[in-house]
Amino acid sequence: MLKKQKTNFKVGETVTVISGFYKNQIGEIKRIDKKTGKIVIKGINLKTKYTRATDKNNIGEMKQIECPIHYSNVKLNTN
């Protein structure tokens, strides 16, 4: 059974990424998952998702989605 991980963050707060590829970038928290301890930050950790065309009327496309980051890799922005 997974325990809920306590985070000191709230949706809408501004945070700075302190480790990883997006280090020193600033963004706003969109969503928090307390079961896994991960947060989604607006404009950070973008991944490309490809969708295939299913029929003649539907076209395939590329979407950029924001993937979650563990809360220990961010800190609150004091500015």
N, C-alpha and C positions, 0 to 999 in steps of 0.2 A: 504494500500500500504506500502510495506517495504522500509525503507530508507537504503541506503548503509552506512555501518558502517565504519568509518575511522580507519584504522590500520596503525601502523608505521612499519610494517614488510614487507619484500620482499622475494620472493621465492629464496631459496639458503642460506639464513642467518641462523646462528646457534643460537638456543634459549635454555633457561633452563626452565623447568616446575616448577612453584612455589607453586602449590597446587594440591591436589588430590592424587590418587594412585601412579602416576609416579613422585612424587615430587623429585626435585634435579637431575633429569635425563636430559641429554643434547641430542639434536637432530637437524637435518636440516629440514627446512620448504620445503615441497614438493608442496603444493597447498594452496591457500587462497580463501575462499568464502566470498566476501564482503557483500553479501545480509544478511547472517546469522551471520557474524562476527566470523567464525570458521576457523581454520587452521589445516592442516594435517601435522604431523611431522614424519619423517622417523624413524621407530623402536619404536615409542611411541604409547600407547593406542591401542594395538593389540587385536583384537577380532577374534574368531574362527567362520568361516562360513562353514556349512555342506551342501554338494550338494548330492542329491540322484541319484542313477544310473537310467537312463531313459530306457535303453535297454540292451541287452546282450553285445554289444560292448563298451558301455559307462560304466565306473566304477564310483562309488561315491568317493568323496574325501573330505578332510578337508583343508580349506584354511585359512591362517591368513591374515586379512586385517587391515589396519591402519584406525582408525576412527578419526573424527575431534575433536578438543578441542577448547573451546572458547579462543579468543585471550587474554582475561584478566587474564588467568591462566598461562601465559608464560611471560618471559622477555628476552630481548636481552642478549646474552652472550658476555661479554666484553673482554674475553680472546682471 
